[in-house]
């Protein structure tokens, strides 16, 4: 199920441009061999998409830019789970579902990927990961309205898949703290 959903996200993000073909108009016709090969190729690409810490951070920003961000939505928990460890995914989901049900103010009052409410992003760079076993840090830099910003993503490798466990914003705030009220120390 995860692979099918992620494959759909990738196709919608044009990450797999040219890797698939559409079905003929006759919906009863069986897929051709070319389509089967393309699906296999797409699945192979899908498995390698999150094979590095920086690849999942890039994928998160691509989803955000395609209006498929896991934040501020209470319709698809799987969208959150594909990027975040369970503890932070639970907090993101809880915040979104409370807002959806009650209309209360969200705990996140800014875009968590840019730590800003308004954005004019330039010079965006996802830097190579610093990895130590099953943990990694990925630094993302950019300018927003001419001001240089640096975010540090902490990631854990769970069962061979990198997932985001926190985001440190460089101003003393962090995603986990904003959602839970508790601070964690950066390793």
C-alpha positions as CSV (number, residue, x, y, z in Angstrom):
1,X,0.0,0.0,0.0
2,X,2.8,2.4,0.9
3,X,4.6,1.8,-2.4
4,X,1.4,2.4,-4.4
5,X,0.7,5.6,-2.6
6,X,4.3,6.8,-2.9
7,X,4.4,5.9,-6.5
8,X,1.3,8.0,-7.1
9,X,2.9,10.9,-5.3
10,X,6.0,10.5,-7.4
11,X,4.1,10.4,-10.6
12,X,2.2,13.5,-9.6
13,X,5.4,15.3,-8.9
14,X,6.7,14.4,-12.3
15,X,9.6,12.6,-10.7
16,X,9.0,9.6,-12.9
17,X,8.5,11.6,-16.1
18,X,8.5,9.1,-19.0
19,X,8.6,6.0,-16.8
20,X,5.0,5.0,-17.4
21,X,2.4,4.8,-20.1
22,X,-1.3,5.4,-20.0
23,X,-3.8,2.6,-20.5
24,X,-5.6,2.4,-23.9
25,X,-9.1,3.8,-23.9
26,X,-10.5,0.2,-23.9
27,X,-10.4,-0.4,-20.1
28,X,-10.9,-4.1,-20.6
29,X,-7.6,-4.5,-22.5
30,X,-4.8,-6.1,-20.5
31,X,-1.7,-3.9,-19.9
32,X,1.0,-4.3,-22.5
33,X,4.5,-5.7,-21.7
34,X,5.8,-2.1,-22.0
35,X,3.5,-1.0,-19.2
36,X,4.5,-3.9,-17.0
37,X,8.2,-3.2,-17.5
38,X,7.5,0.5,-16.8
39,X,5.7,-0.3,-13.5
40,X,8.6,-2.5,-12.4
41,X,11.0,0.3,-13.3
42,X,8.9,2.8,-11.4
43,X,8.8,0.5,-8.3
44,X,12.6,0.2,-8.5
45,X,12.9,4.0,-8.6
46,X,10.4,4.3,-5.7
47,X,12.5,2.0,-3.5
48,X,15.6,4.1,-4.1
49,X,13.8,7.4,-3.5
50,X,14.3,7.4,0.3
51,X,17.6,5.5,0.3
52,X,19.5,8.5,1.7
53,X,18.7,11.1,4.3
54,X,18.9,14.0,1.9
55,X,16.6,12.2,-0.6
56,X,13.7,12.1,1.9
57,X,14.3,15.8,2.7
58,X,14.2,16.7,-1.0
59,X,11.1,14.6,-1.5
60,X,9.4,16.4,1.4
61,X,10.0,19.8,-0.2
62,X,8.9,18.4,-3.6
63,X,5.6,17.2,-2.0
64,X,5.2,20.6,-0.4
65,X,5.8,22.5,-3.6
66,X,3.3,20.2,-5.4
67,X,0.6,21.1,-2.7
68,X,0.9,17.6,-1.2
69,X,2.5,18.6,2.0
70,X,1.9,16.3,5.0
71,X,1.4,19.4,7.2
72,X,-2.0,21.1,7.8
73,X,-4.1,18.3,6.4
74,X,-6.2,15.7,8.3
75,X,-7.2,13.5,5.4
76,X,-4.2,11.2,4.8
77,X,-2.2,10.0,7.7
78,X,0.0,7.9,5.3
79,X,1.2,11.1,3.8
80,X,2.7,12.1,7.1
81,X,4.1,8.6,7.9
82,X,6.1,8.4,4.7
83,X,8.3,11.2,5.9
84,X,8.3,11.2,9.7
85,X,9.1,8.9,12.6
86,X,6.0,7.8,14.5
87,X,6.4,10.1,17.5
88,X,6.5,13.3,15.4
89,X,4.0,12.0,12.9
90,X,1.5,11.5,15.8
91,X,2.0,15.1,16.8
92,X,1.6,16.5,13.3
93,X,-1.6,14.4,12.8
94,X,-3.0,15.3,16.2
95,X,-2.5,19.0,15.5
96,X,-4.1,18.8,12.1
97,X,-7.1,16.7,13.2
98,X,-7.8,19.0,16.2
99,X,-7.8,22.0,13.9
100,X,-10.1,20.2,11.4
101,X,-12.6,19.1,14.1
102,X,-12.7,22.2,16.3
103,X,-11.4,25.0,14.1
104,X,-8.9,25.9,16.9
105,X,-5.6,27.6,16.0
106,X,-2.9,25.1,15.0
107,X,0.2,24.8,17.1
108,X,2.2,25.4,13.9
109,X,1.6,29.0,13.0
110,X,4.1,29.1,10.1
111,X,5.2,26.9,7.3
112,X,7.4,24.3,9.1
113,X,9.6,23.7,6.0
114,X,10.7,27.4,5.9
115,X,9.9,28.6,9.4
116,X,8.0,31.5,8.0
117,X,4.5,32.7,7.2
118,X,5.4,34.5,4.1
119,X,8.0,33.3,1.6
120,X,10.2,34.5,-1.2
121,X,12.7,31.6,-1.3
122,X,15.9,31.7,-3.2
123,X,19.2,29.9,-3.2
124,X,17.6,26.7,-1.8
125,X,20.1,23.9,-1.1
126,X,19.8,20.5,0.5
127,X,23.3,19.7,1.7
128,X,24.8,16.2,1.9
129,X,23.9,14.3,5.1
130,X,26.2,13.8,8.0
131,X,25.5,10.2,9.0
132,X,26.4,8.4,12.2
133,X,25.0,4.8,12.0
134,X,21.2,4.9,12.0
135,X,21.1,8.7,12.6
136,X,21.8,11.6,10.3
137,X,21.6,15.3,10.0
138,X,20.7,17.2,6.8
139,X,21.2,20.9,6.6
140,X,19.0,22.9,4.3
141,X,19.9,26.5,3.5
142,X,18.0,29.2,1.6
143,X,17.3,32.9,1.7
144,X,13.8,34.2,2.4
145,X,13.2,37.8,1.5
146,X,17.0,38.2,1.4
147,X,17.6,36.8,4.9
148,X,19.8,33.7,5.1
149,X,18.2,30.7,6.8
150,X,19.6,27.3,7.9
151,X,17.4,24.4,9.1
152,X,18.8,21.1,10.4
153,X,16.8,18.0,9.8
154,X,17.4,15.0,12.2
155,X,16.7,11.6,10.7
156,X,16.6,8.1,11.9
157,X,17.0,5.0,9.8
158,X,14.1,2.6,10.7
159,X,14.1,-0.8,9.0
160,X,16.3,0.5,6.1
161,X,14.2,3.7,5.5
162,X,15.2,7.2,6.5
163,X,12.6,9.2,8.4
164,X,12.6,12.7,9.8
165,X,12.6,12.8,13.6
166,X,12.9,16.6,14.1
167,X,13.7,19.9,12.5
168,X,15.8,22.6,14.2
169,X,15.2,26.1,12.9
170,X,18.4,27.9,14.1
171,X,16.4,30.4,16.1
172,X,16.0,28.2,19.2
173,X,12.8,26.6,17.9
174,X,12.3,23.0,16.7
175,X,9.4,21.1,15.2
176,X,9.1,18.7,18.1
177,X,9.0,21.5,20.6
178,X,6.4,23.5,18.7
179,X,4.1,20.5,18.5
180,X,4.6,19.0,22.0
181,X,5.7,21.9,24.2
182,X,8.9,19.8,25.1
183,X,12.3,20.5,23.8
184,X,14.8,17.9,22.7
185,X,18.5,18.4,22.4
186,X,20.2,18.2,19.1
187,X,22.8,15.3,19.1
